[in-house]
Amino acid sequence: MVRDLRRECLDFSIMCMRPRPSPSLIALPLLISLGLTLDLALDLTLAQATPALSKGETTPASSPGPGPGSSPTSVEIKKRLRHLARLRQLRGPRVLQIERVSRAELKKYLRATLVDKKRTESTYADEAALLEALLLRRDEGSLLDDIVERMVEHTVIRYDPRRRKLLVVNNATPPSLALSGELCRALIDRRHRLPRFLRPFRADGDRLVARSALVAGDCAGVLVEQQVQRHGLNLSHLSQQEDAIVERLAPRRAHTPYLDALFVAPLRAGLRFTMRLRKRRSWQRINRIYRRPPRTSEQLLHPRLFLRNSRGKTIRARSLRAFGKLRPFWQDTWGELRLRLMLATQLHHTIAARAAAGWDGDRLVAYRREGQKPVVIHLIHWDSEADAFEFDNAMQRALAARNLQHLNPARSDTKLYAGAHSSQILVQRFRRAVLTIYGVKAEEREALQKEVWQRFSIGGRRLKPPK
């Protein structure tokens, strides 16, 4: 019977909102919200796709929640919160205040959550310039304004972890799953304090992505288990349908723009991580993961590495004489997940995933002289020379797909491509490391790449520059 039910679970007919351009990485943890990414009609689909368990005699009862076409009341929200708290094995807040807001008030609130002392408007402008230099975004105006407008357009319910209130837009009916997702975030916030858990880390965006994906995948796993629990099952019974469920909840499209993919990818990775751990662990044991969460997106994509506490090597970037006293305006650890998304903008997602696997640490540094476009230096270390060769090959294919002029086709270890504004893009492989430089001038390229190999250190050791 369970085997038949597993087969039926493949027939989920889930409606999912189209992925929207992602917020900036700094704002990402504030926007990983089931109300934005899971606008799904999931409540009745499993019941419709699955026959009654006992010879067709029973019909699963619907979960507590607002009826169709109605706005949730305090009593209905309280019942739903209790139901989710029992399922997730978390203690729910005694009182969850509901605040009705207009679209204008919601827009003001959302903008206030995105801009503070550490995340100023100039920070978003810097990140927009970085993404443009990496060929991942075009100059399409203010990144911050674009984020706020899209959030306002697609948000009808929002949990505020700082004030611990549930914001509901006036005269709007939140989808049932969006409501459950926000209540799940309220439960996790009460236990693990989301503002503190999702705080930005200095020059380590990959760690922030991993934590954001953990929260998003946790809530998505609860919503899926909420459906199958009516039939006496849990996530462990759906292990064979893992790929199908993840694909239905967060569909993936070929050659997806980077920012669009970044909006959905943490949910996909987090849900897969949660489902794999839930096979052998209770929700109480999963709660302990928040004490020692994944530190890299590699650990999230490969749970066995998380269980072994395997981490990538630390790459340190030292000051470069080529830029004088100029300090970098951006430093970051990119991580396996974002490398995969970067390649997937031009290559098939399976090729991108295979090329990004084997990541063993990276460092991205961006400089910008006054009145000039940024110069971005990205050094990546790999588990083996075969992994480095595979990524190097995929990177060349991705750049060739952008129709960039190849300047030195004869060289095998160093490739040059013509960039914008008379600049060049360098891709150089040396042993287990791959160096990519974007936006460098032709007359500065050789000196800069040699200095990077001399000055950067991988795992505390400096590499000798390739000949």
C-alpha positions as CSV (number, residue, x, y, z in Angstrom):
1,M,0.0,0.0,0.0
2,V,2.8,2.4,0.9
3,R,4.5,1.5,-2.4
4,D,1.3,2.4,-4.3
5,L,1.1,5.7,-2.4
6,R,4.7,6.5,-3.3
7,R,3.9,6.0,-6.9
8,E,0.8,8.2,-6.6
9,C,2.9,11.0,-5.0
10,L,4.6,11.4,-8.4
11,D,1.3,12.8,-9.7
12,F,1.5,16.0,-7.5
13,S,-0.2,18.7,-9.6
14,I,1.4,21.7,-8.0
15,M,1.0,25.2,-9.2
16,C,4.1,27.3,-8.6
17,M,4.6,31.0,-9.1
18,R,7.3,31.9,-11.8
19,P,10.7,32.6,-10.2
20,R,11.3,36.3,-9.9
21,P,14.6,38.1,-10.0
22,S,16.5,37.5,-6.8
23,P,17.2,40.1,-4.2
24,S,20.8,41.0,-3.6
25,L,22.7,38.4,-1.6
26,I,22.8,40.6,1.5
27,A,19.0,40.8,1.5
28,L,18.5,37.2,0.6
29,P,18.0,35.8,4.1
30,L,15.2,38.3,4.7
31,L,13.4,37.3,1.6
32,I,13.7,33.5,1.8
33,S,10.0,33.3,2.6
34,L,7.5,30.6,1.8
35,G,5.0,33.4,1.1
36,L,7.1,34.5,-1.9
37,T,8.6,31.3,-3.2
38,L,5.8,28.8,-2.5
39,D,2.6,30.3,-3.8
40,L,1.2,26.7,-4.2
41,A,-2.1,25.0,-4.4
42,L,-0.9,22.0,-2.5
43,D,-3.5,21.5,0.2
44,L,-5.9,19.2,-1.8
45,T,-3.7,17.9,-4.6
46,L,-2.3,15.0,-2.6
47,A,-5.8,14.0,-1.5
48,Q,-7.0,14.1,-5.0
49,A,-4.0,12.1,-6.4
50,T,-4.1,9.5,-3.6
51,P,-6.9,6.9,-3.1
52,A,-8.2,6.4,0.4
53,L,-6.0,4.3,2.5
54,S,-8.6,1.8,3.7
55,K,-10.3,0.4,0.6
56,G,-11.4,3.8,-0.5
57,E,-13.6,4.3,2.5
58,T,-12.1,7.3,4.1
59,T,-11.2,10.8,3.0
60,P,-8.4,12.7,4.6
61,A,-9.4,15.7,6.6
62,S,-8.2,19.1,5.6
63,S,-5.8,20.9,7.8
64,P,-7.0,23.8,9.9
65,G,-6.9,27.1,8.0
66,P,-8.9,29.8,6.3
67,G,-11.5,28.8,3.8
68,P,-11.3,29.7,0.2
69,G,-11.8,33.4,-0.5
70,S,-11.6,34.5,3.1
71,S,-8.9,36.3,5.1
72,P,-7.5,34.4,8.1
73,T,-8.8,35.2,11.5
74,S,-6.9,35.1,14.8
75,V,-8.7,31.9,15.8
76,E,-7.9,30.2,12.5
77,I,-4.3,31.2,12.6
78,K,-4.0,30.0,16.2
79,K,-5.3,26.6,15.2
80,R,-3.0,26.4,12.2
81,L,-0.1,27.4,14.4
82,R,-0.8,24.7,17.0
83,H,-1.1,22.1,14.2
84,L,2.3,23.1,12.7
85,A,3.9,23.2,16.1
86,R,2.9,19.6,16.9
87,L,4.1,18.5,13.5
88,R,7.4,20.3,13.7
89,Q,8.0,19.5,17.4
90,L,8.5,23.1,18.3
91,R,6.9,25.2,20.9
92,G,4.7,27.9,19.3
93,P,4.3,31.5,20.5
94,R,1.4,32.0,22.9
95,V,0.2,35.0,21.0
96,L,1.0,36.0,17.4
97,Q,-0.2,39.5,16.7
98,I,-1.7,40.2,13.3
99,E,-1.3,43.6,11.7
100,R,-3.3,44.7,8.7
101,V,-1.3,47.0,6.4
102,S,-1.8,48.7,3.1
103,R,0.4,48.2,0.0
104,A,2.1,51.5,0.7
105,E,2.8,50.6,4.3
106,L,4.1,47.2,3.2
107,K,6.4,48.8,0.7
108,K,7.8,51.1,3.4
109,Y,8.3,48.2,5.8
110,L,10.0,46.0,3.2
111,R,12.4,48.8,2.2
112,A,13.2,49.4,5.9
113,T,14.1,45.7,6.3
114,L,16.5,45.8,3.4
115,V,18.4,49.0,4.3
116,D,20.1,49.5,7.6
117,K,23.5,50.6,9.0
118,K,25.3,47.6,7.5
119,R,23.3,47.4,4.3
120,T,23.1,50.9,2.8
121,E,21.8,51.8,-0.6
122,S,25.4,52.1,-1.8
123,T,25.9,48.5,-0.8
124,Y,23.2,47.4,-3.3
125,A,24.8,49.7,-6.0
126,D,28.2,48.0,-5.4
127,E,26.7,44.5,-5.7
128,A,24.9,45.5,-8.9
129,A,28.2,46.7,-10.3
130,L,29.8,43.4,-9.3
131,L,27.1,41.3,-11.0
132,E,27.5,43.4,-14.2
133,A,31.2,42.8,-14.2
134,L,30.6,39.1,-13.8
135,L,28.2,39.2,-16.8
136,L,25.4,38.1,-14.5
137,R,23.2,41.2,-14.7
138,R,22.7,44.1,-17.1
139,D,22.6,47.7,-16.1
140,E,18.8,47.8,-15.4
141,G,18.6,50.6,-12.9
142,S,18.6,50.4,-9.1
143,L,18.8,46.8,-7.7
144,L,17.2,47.9,-4.5
145,D,14.2,49.5,-6.1
146,D,13.7,46.4,-8.3
147,I,13.7,44.2,-5.2
148,V,11.2,46.3,-3.3
149,E,8.8,46.6,-6.2
150,R,8.8,42.9,-6.9
151,M,8.3,42.1,-3.2
152,V,5.4,44.4,-2.9
153,E,3.8,43.0,-6.1
154,H,3.9,39.4,-4.9
155,T,3.6,39.6,-1.1
156,V,0.2,39.4,0.7
157,I,1.4,38.0,4.0
158,R,4.7,38.4,5.8
159,Y,6.1,37.4,9.2
160,D,8.2,40.1,10.8
161,P,10.8,38.3,13.0
162,R,12.0,41.6,14.6
163,R,8.6,42.7,15.9
164,R,7.2,39.1,15.8
165,K,4.0,40.1,14.0
166,L,2.2,38.7,11.1
167,L,1.6,41.4,8.5
168,V,-1.4,40.8,6.2
169,V,-2.3,43.1,3.3
170,N,-5.7,44.7,3.5
171,N,-8.4,43.0,1.4
172,A,-6.0,40.2,0.4
173,T,-6.5,36.5,0.9
174,P,-3.1,34.8,1.4
175,P,-2.7,31.3,-0.2
176,S,-3.0,28.5,2.4
177,L,0.6,27.4,1.9
178,A,1.9,30.9,2.1
179,L,0.2,31.3,5.4
180,S,1.5,28.0,6.7
181,G,5.0,28.9,5.5
182,E,5.0,32.2,7.4
183,L,3.7,30.5,10.5
184,C,6.5,27.9,10.2
185,R,9.0,30.7,10.1
186,A,7.4,32.1,13.2
187,L,8.0,28.8,15.0
188,I,11.6,28.6,13.9
189,D,12.1,32.2,14.9
190,R,10.9,31.5,18.4
191,R,13.3,28.7,18.8
192,H,16.4,29.9,16.9
193,R,16.0,33.8,16.6
194,L,16.1,34.3,12.8
195,P,17.5,37.9,12.9
196,R,20.5,36.6,14.7
197,F,20.7,33.3,12.9
198,L,20.5,35.0,9.5
199,R,22.9,37.9,10.2
200,P,25.3,38.7,7.4
201,F,28.9,37.3,7.7
202,R,31.8,39.4,6.8
203,A,33.1,38.5,3.3
204,D,31.4,35.1,3.5
205,G,28.1,35.2,1.5
206,D,28.2,31.4,0.9
207,R,27.7,30.8,4.6
208,L,24.7,33.1,4.6
209,V,23.2,31.3,1.6
210,A,23.6,28.0,3.4
211,R,21.7,29.2,6.4
212,S,19.0,30.8,4.4
213,A,18.5,27.6,2.4
214,L,18.3,25.6,5.7
215,V,15.4,27.8,6.9
216,A,13.6,27.7,3.5
217,G,14.0,24.0,3.1
218,D,12.9,23.3,6.7
219,C,9.6,25.1,6.2
220,A,9.1,23.5,2.8
221,G,9.7,20.1,4.3
222,V,7.1,20.8,7.0
223,L,4.5,21.7,4.4
224,V,5.1,18.5,2.4
225,E,5.0,16.4,5.5
226,Q,1.8,18.2,6.5
227,Q,0.1,16.7,3.5
228,V,1.4,13.1,3.7
229,Q,0.8,13.0,7.5
230,R,-2.9,12.7,6.8
231,H,-2.1,9.2,5.4
232,G,0.2,8.2,8.3
233,L,3.4,9.0,6.4
234,N,6.3,11.4,6.7
235,L,9.1,12.7,4.6
236,S,11.1,9.4,5.1
237,H,8.5,7.6,3.1
238,L,9.0,9.9,0.1
239,S,12.7,9.3,-0.4
240,Q,12.2,7.7,-3.8
241,Q,10.2,10.7,-4.9
242,E,12.7,13.3,-3.7
243,D,13.7,14.6,-7.2
244,A,10.1,14.8,-8.3
245,I,8.9,16.7,-5.3
246,V,11.7,19.2,-5.3
247,E,11.3,19.8,-9.1
248,R,7.5,20.4,-8.6
249,L,7.9,22.7,-5.7
250,A,10.7,24.8,-7.3
251,P,10.8,24.1,-11.0
252,R,14.1,24.6,-12.8
253,R,14.3,26.1,-16.3
254,A,17.1,25.9,-18.9
255,H,19.5,28.8,-19.1
256,T,17.8,30.7,-16.2
257,P,19.2,34.2,-15.5
258,Y,21.4,34.2,-12.5
259,L,19.2,36.3,-10.3
260,D,16.1,34.4,-11.1
261,A,17.8,31.1,-10.3
262,L,19.3,32.5,-7.1
263,F,15.8,33.2,-5.9
264,V,14.7,29.5,-6.2
265,A,18.0,27.6,-5.7
266,P,18.3,27.9,-1.9
267,L,14.8,26.5,-1.6
268,R,15.6,23.5,-3.8
269,A,18.9,22.8,-2.0
270,G,17.4,23.3,1.5
271,L,14.4,21.0,0.8
272,R,16.6,18.3,-0.6
273,F,18.9,18.6,2.5
274,T,15.9,18.4,4.9
275,M,14.4,15.4,3.1
276,R,17.6,13.5,3.2
277,L,18.2,14.1,6.9
278,R,14.6,13.4,7.7
279,K,15.0,9.8,6.4
280,R,16.8,8.9,9.6
281,R,16.3,11.8,12.0
282,S,13.3,13.1,14.0
283,W,12.4,16.8,13.8
284,Q,13.9,17.2,17.3
285,R,17.3,16.0,16.0
286,I,17.0,18.4,13.0
287,N,16.4,21.2,15.5
288,R,20.0,20.5,16.8
289,I,21.4,21.3,13.4
290,Y,20.6,25.0,14.0
291,R,23.3,24.9,16.7
292,R,25.9,23.8,14.2
293,P,24.3,24.7,10.8
294,P,26.0,24.1,7.4
295,R,28.9,26.5,6.9
296,T,29.0,26.2,3.1
297,S,26.6,25.6,0.4
298,E,28.7,22.5,-0.5
299,Q,27.7,21.0,2.8
300,L,24.1,21.7,2.0
301,L,24.3,20.2,-1.4
302,H,26.1,17.1,-0.1
303,P,24.8,16.2,3.3
304,R,27.5,13.5,3.8
305,L,30.1,16.3,3.8
306,F,28.0,18.1,6.4
307,L,27.9,15.0,8.6
308,R,31.7,14.7,8.3
309,N,32.1,18.5,8.9
310,S,34.2,18.8,5.7
311,R,35.0,22.4,4.8
312,G,36.7,24.1,1.9
313,K,40.1,25.6,2.3
314,T,40.5,29.2,3.3
315,I,41.8,31.5,0.6
316,R,43.3,34.8,1.8
317,A,43.6,37.8,-0.5
318,R,46.3,40.2,0.2
319,S,46.7,43.8,-1.1
320,L,47.9,44.1,-4.6
321,R,50.5,46.6,-5.8
322,A,48.7,46.8,-9.1
323,F,46.0,48.9,-7.4
324,G,48.3,50.9,-5.1
325,K,46.5,52.0,-1.9
326,L,43.1,51.3,-3.4
327,R,41.1,48.9,-1.2
328,P,38.6,46.3,-2.6
329,F,35.0,47.4,-2.5
330,W,33.8,43.8,-2.4
331,Q,35.1,40.6,-0.9
332,D,33.2,37.3,-0.8
333,T,33.2,33.6,-0.8
334,W,31.2,32.5,-3.7
335,G,30.6,28.8,-2.9
336,E,29.5,25.8,-4.9
337,L,25.8,26.7,-5.2
338,R,26.4,30.1,-6.8
339,L,29.2,28.7,-9.1
340,R,26.6,26.2,-10.3
341,L,24.1,29.0,-11.0
342,M,26.6,31.1,-12.7
343,L,27.5,28.3,-15.2
344,A,23.8,27.4,-15.6
345,T,23.0,30.7,-17.2
346,Q,24.7,29.4,-20.3
347,L,25.0,25.6,-19.9
348,H,22.6,22.8,-19.0
349,H,22.1,22.6,-15.3
350,T,23.4,19.0,-15.1
351,I,26.7,20.1,-16.7
352,A,26.9,23.1,-14.4
353,A,26.3,21.0,-11.3
354,R,28.9,18.5,-12.3
355,A,31.5,21.2,-13.1
356,A,30.8,23.0,-9.7
357,A,31.2,19.8,-7.7
358,G,34.5,19.3,-6.1
359,W,34.7,22.9,-4.9
360,D,37.3,23.3,-2.1
361,G,37.2,27.0,-1.3
362,D,37.3,30.3,-3.2
363,R,37.8,34.0,-2.8
364,L,36.3,36.8,-4.9
365,V,37.8,40.3,-4.7
366,A,36.6,43.4,-6.7
367,Y,38.5,46.7,-7.2
368,R,37.1,49.8,-8.8
369,R,39.1,52.8,-9.8
370,E,37.3,56.1,-10.0
371,G,35.4,56.5,-13.3
372,Q,36.2,53.0,-14.4
373,K,34.5,49.6,-14.5
374,P,35.3,47.1,-11.7
375,V,38.1,44.5,-12.0
376,V,37.0,41.3,-10.4
377,I,39.5,38.6,-9.3
378,H,38.2,35.1,-8.5
379,L,40.5,32.3,-7.3
380,I,38.9,28.9,-6.8
381,H,40.5,25.8,-5.4
382,W,39.3,22.3,-6.2
383,D,39.5,18.8,-4.6
384,S,41.6,17.4,-7.5
385,E,43.2,18.5,-10.8
386,A,40.4,16.7,-12.6
387,D,37.8,18.9,-10.9
388,A,39.8,22.0,-11.8
389,F,40.1,20.9,-15.4
390,E,36.3,20.2,-15.6
391,F,35.4,23.6,-14.2
392,D,38.0,25.3,-16.4
393,N,36.4,23.6,-19.5
394,A,32.9,24.5,-18.4
395,M,33.9,28.1,-17.8
396,Q,35.4,28.4,-21.3
397,R,32.2,26.9,-22.8
398,A,30.1,29.4,-20.8
399,L,32.1,32.4,-22.0
400,A,32.1,31.1,-25.6
401,A,28.3,30.8,-25.4
402,R,28.2,34.6,-24.7
403,N,29.8,35.0,-28.1
404,L,32.9,36.7,-26.7
405,Q,35.9,36.9,-28.9
406,H,38.6,34.3,-28.1
407,L,42.0,36.1,-28.2
408,N,44.5,33.2,-27.7
409,P,43.0,29.9,-28.9
410,A,46.4,28.2,-29.0
411,R,47.0,28.2,-25.3
412,S,45.5,25.4,-23.2
413,D,46.0,26.5,-19.6
414,T,45.3,30.2,-20.1
415,K,42.4,31.6,-22.1
416,L,41.7,35.2,-22.9
417,Y,38.4,36.7,-24.1
418,A,37.5,40.2,-25.2
419,G,35.4,42.0,-22.6
420,A,33.5,45.2,-22.6
421,H,35.2,48.7,-22.8
422,S,38.5,47.3,-24.3
423,S,39.0,45.0,-21.3
424,Q,39.8,41.3,-21.2
425,I,38.6,38.2,-19.3
426,L,41.3,35.8,-18.2
427,V,40.7,32.1,-17.2
428,Q,43.9,30.4,-16.1
429,R,44.2,26.9,-14.5
430,F,47.2,25.9,-12.5
431,R,47.3,22.5,-10.7
432,R,44.1,22.4,-8.5
433,A,43.3,26.1,-8.8
434,V,41.5,28.2,-11.4
435,L,42.0,32.0,-11.6
436,T,39.4,34.2,-13.4
437,I,39.9,37.9,-13.8
438,Y,37.2,40.1,-15.3
439,G,37.6,43.6,-16.7
440,V,41.4,43.8,-16.7
441,K,43.2,46.0,-19.2
442,A,45.4,44.3,-21.7
443,E,48.5,46.2,-20.5
444,E,47.9,45.3,-16.9
445,R,46.9,41.7,-17.3
446,E,50.2,39.8,-17.1
447,A,51.5,41.7,-14.1
448,L,48.2,41.4,-12.2
449,Q,47.8,37.7,-12.8
450,K,51.4,37.0,-11.7
451,E,50.9,39.1,-8.6
452,V,47.7,37.3,-7.6
453,W,49.4,33.9,-7.7
454,Q,52.2,35.3,-5.6
455,R,50.1,37.2,-3.0
456,F,47.0,35.0,-2.5
457,S,47.3,32.0,-0.2
458,I,45.3,28.7,-0.2
459,G,45.1,26.9,3.1
460,G,47.9,29.1,4.5
461,R,50.2,28.3,1.6
462,R,51.2,30.5,-1.3
463,L,51.3,29.0,-4.8
464,K,54.2,29.5,-7.1
465,P,53.0,31.4,-10.2
466,P,52.7,29.3,-13.3
467,K,55.4,29.8,-15.9
